[in-house]
């Protein structure tokens, strides 16, 4: 019996260790300030037991500023920003988990200028792309071999906002599916609006349909950029790039009801504001958001599990400049921040009780890192 128990214990430990091995993808800018020497997409292994990373491969592609790893990890999709030129693009890559190498499949137009976000649904049939300068978003069909087809749907936004130099027109910044993938939430930085659409992956040509009362306005000058759904509760959080604030909403039946409007910066902050990314911890207890500008920090909030309201727990320097994107690993023990102007990706340990971050001293040196994604090694 003792031998049997020991064998089972060792097997469980082995399986646990096995499940803590991930591939880390880093998307970068390959053109512009600080991008000199960038190769495009960088692939590493990440050990969630130790926080150790090891380089595996690179893939040359132009300005892959946002990535999406399809469920299963066999395909990766990357936007290609074009600095305002028409058209932008989305590239498809196959990914060999045995070697950690990407192989280019094909590329399609994104139906607008400067695509900045891409999402792939669980059925791996659709890629939803946000075009920042184009002020629109599109749904591109995905074939069985991972290749992309021309856009089947494109939704054009119009209008402007209160901040004239940044909100002179629509600027769609993200396309994010709800956890059950019944809805898509679209943040428009230029018009201070959130749009909700019903998502039906089984539709051959029109997977997206605007929901009833689908457009929600936030406070003027907010500049909604990214959203984050709570993994188990009916709460949604939106980061405002221009205001340095987070809006909390109750989400039910495709409708958003405001809960709270709270700063992502310390009291009395007077510097330049440029908030960027937002994520809920896997256990649903904490919310994190990145601040660029003069702050260069991650704000940590505790989430009230009954009301969805946020309480500031603290702020953590990202140990670099311009933290555009960050990721929390699937185990919820690590946060990696990509500092675009700092040319580094910095690893932090997450305190499971307080949610606070502790610098580990570990970092990757990469030109202009702006997007981080993970998928299990097996």
N, C-alpha and C positions, 0 to 999 in steps of 0.2 A: 504493500500500500504506500509506504514512504517513497519507494522508487517511482511509483505511478504519479504521486503528487508532485515530486520533484521534476519529473518529466513534463507534466502539464505546466508547472510554474515556469520552467525554462522556455517552453513553447510560447506561453503568453508573453513573456518578456521579449522573446525574439520577434513576435508579431508586433508588439508595441513599438519596439525600436524600428522595425521595418516600416511601420506606418508613419514614423516621424521623419522620413526622408522625402525631401521635395526637390523639384526643380524650381529655380528662381529665374524669372525672365526680367530683364531690364531694358525698357525702351528709352531711346535717347533722341536728342536733336543731333543731326549730322551737319547742319548748316547754321550759321549765326554765331554770335559771341559765346565763347566758351565751348563750342562744339568741335574745335580743332582736334583731329585724331579720332573722333568717334567712328565706330564701325557700324553702328545701327542697333541691332538687338544683341544683347549679351545673355548668355545662359550659364547658370551656376547650379551646383547642388547646394542644398541647404539642409543641415542636420538640426531638427527642432529639439533634439535632446541636449545639444551643446551650443547651438547658435553658430556653428562653423559653416563657412561657405568655401566652395572650391570652383574655380573656373572650368567650364566644359567646352563651350564653343561660342562662335559669333556668327551673325548673319548680316551681310551688307544690304541695307535698304535705306531709302531716303526719309529722314525725319519721322521715324516710327514713334511719335509722341504719345500714342496710347495703344495698348494691346488688349486683346481678349483671348483667353485660352478656352477653347471649346470643351464642354464636359467630356471627360474621358482622357483629355490631355493629348490627343493625337493630332490636333490642328490648332494653329495659332493665327490670329488675324491682327493686322497692324494698319493703322491709318497712316497716310502719307501727307503731311501738311505741305502746302505749296506757297506759303507767304502771300496769300491773297489771290494768287493766280487761279484761273479756272482750267480744268477742274481739279479737285482733290481726288485722292484715291484710297482704296483699301486693298491690301495685299493678303493673300492666303498662303500659308505655309503648312506643310506636314511636319510632324515632330516625331522623331524616332526615340522612344524612351530608353531603348537599349544602348544608344550611343550619345543621346543628349544633343542631337544635331537637327537643325531646321533645314527644310528643303522647299524652295519657292515653288508654288503651284501656279498661281495666276494673279492678276490684278484687275480690278474694276473701278470705274469712276464712282465717286461717292455722291454725285449729283449736286455738289456744292463746293465752295471754296473752303479751304482750311478745315478738314475734318479733324475733330479733337477728341472724339469718344466713340467707342464701338462696343456693343454688347452682343453676345451670342446666346440664343435660348437653349434650354435643356434638350430639345429635340434635335438640335444642330441643323435646323432647317433655315434659320434666319439670322442675319446680322443687321442690327439697328445702329445707324451711324449718325452722329451729330456733326453738322457743318457750321463752324463758328462764323466765319466771314460770309458764308452763303445764307445764314439765317434760316436754315431749314434742317430737316432730318429725313433719312431714307431707310427703307427696309430692302435689303438685298437677299435674294434666295441663295441658299447654300446647297450644292449638289452632294450626292452620296460620297464622292471622292474628295470632298472638302473644298472644291473649287467654288468660286463666287459667280453668280449670274448678275446681269444688269439690274439696277434698282427697279423693283416692282411698284413701290409707292414712294412718293416724296411729298412732304408737308412743308409748305412755305409759310414762314411767319412774317408779319409786318408790324410796324410800330417803332416806338423809341421810348427812352426813359429820361429820368431827371438829370443824370450826369451826362452832359452833352458830349464830352470828348470820348466817353466810353459806351454810351447808350444812344448813339446817333441812329442806330437801326437795330433790327433783331440780331441776336448773337446766341444761337442755340449751342449749349455747352455740354449737355449730357443726356443720355438715353438709358434709363435704368429700369430693369424689370422688378416687379414686386416678388417677394419670396415664392408665391404660388404661381408666378408668371401669368397671371390673368390680366395684369395691367402694366403699362409702360408709363413712367413719369419722365417728363421732359423739362429741363431747366433752361429758360431763356434769359441770359444775363442782360441782354439789351432792352427787353421790354418789362422786366420785373414780373414775369409770369411763369407759372407752372402749368403744364398741360398733362392731362391724364387720358390715356387711350386704352381701350380694350385690346387684348392681344389674343389672336387665334392662330396658332402655328399651323393648324391643319388647312388653312385657306391657301389656295394655290397662288393667288395674285394679290390679295388684299388682307394681310394679317392684322392690320391696325385699323381701329374704328374709334373716333373720339367718343369718350364717355359723356353721359349726361352731366351738365354743369362742370365740364371738364377743365375749364381754365380758372386758375386761382391766382389772384394778384397778391404780391407781397409788398412791403413798405417801399415807397419810391426811393431809388438809389441803392437798393440792396444788392442787385446784381447776382441773382441765384445761379450757382455754378454746378454743384454736385448735390446729390441726395443720398441718404442712407436709410434703409429699412431696418427696424428692429427684427431680430431673427424669429421671435415668437410672439411678440405683442403688437397691437395695431398702432404702431407709432412710426412716423417718418420724420427725418431731420434733414434740413437743407442749409448748406453753407452759403453765405452771401459774400462774394469776393470783394465788392466795393465798400460794403458797410462794416465788414469784420463782425458779422453776427450769425447766429444760428436760429432758424425758425423751426419750432417743433409743431407737429400736426398729429391729430388722431386720424387714422386711415381706416375707412370701412366702406365696402360696396363701391369702390372707385371714387370716393369723395374724401376730400381733405378738410379737416376742421382745425383751425388754429388753436394751439395750446399755450405757446410761449415764444417770446422774442428775446434773446439773450446775447450778450457780447461774447466774442471769442477772444477778447484781448483784456489785459489787466486794467483795473480802474485807473483812469487818468492817462491812459496811453495817448501820446501825441504824435507818434511817427506816421510814416506812410503805411497804408493798409493794403493788403493783397491776399486775402484768405483764399484757400485753394481746395483742399480735399477733406473728406469726412467719412468716418467709419465707426460702426458699432462693434464692440468686442464680441467674439463668438458666444460668450456666456450671457450677453445682453445686459450686463451690469454697467458698462461704461461706454461713453461716446468720446471720440477723439476727433480733432479738427486741426488742420495745419494753417499757419499764418506766415505769409511771405512778407514783402515790404521791409519795414525796419524791425519787425518782431522776430522772425525766423524761429518760430516756436510751434509746439504742439500743445493745445489746450486739452485738459482732461476733465470730463464731466462725469458725475454719478447720475444714473438714470433711475428715477422713481418708477418702480415696476407697476404701480397702480395708476399713476396719473400721466407718466411719460415726461414729466418735467425734469429739467436739468439743474444740477448744482455744481458749480465750479469746484474742482478738487485741487487743481494746480496747473502750472505751466512748465514745459520742459524745452530748453534750447535744443534745436536739431543739430547742433554742433557743425553748422554749415549755413550757407546762404541760399535763400529762395527755395524752401521745401514745397515743391509743386505737388508731389504725390507721395503717399506712404501706404504701407500695407501692414495688416496684422496677420501673423501666420495662422494656419487653421487650428493649431493647438491653443491659441490665445495667450501664449507665453512671451511672444516677441513682437516688437514693432520695428519696422525698417523704414527709415525716412530717406527719400531721394532729394538731395539738395542740388537743384539744377545749376546754380551759380557757384556752389561750393565744390562741384565736381566729385561728390562723394555720396555713398549710400551708408547711413550710419545705423548700427544695430542697438536697440534698447531692450532691456528686460522689463516685463510688465509685472508689477506687484499684484498678485491675484486677489488680495484683500482690499487694497486702496485704489488700484488702477493706475497708480503713479508709475512713472518711467525712470529707469536707471541706466545711464550710459554704461556700455560694456567695454568701451575702448576699441571695439571691432568696427571696421569700416571697409568698404570697397571704393577704390579710386576709379571713377568712370567719367568721361567727358559728358557734361550736360544730361545727367540721368533725370528722367521725368515720369516714368511709369514703371510700376513693379507688379508682377503677377506670380502666382505659384500654382503648381499642380503636383500631386503625389508622383514619386518615382515609379511606382507600380500600382 
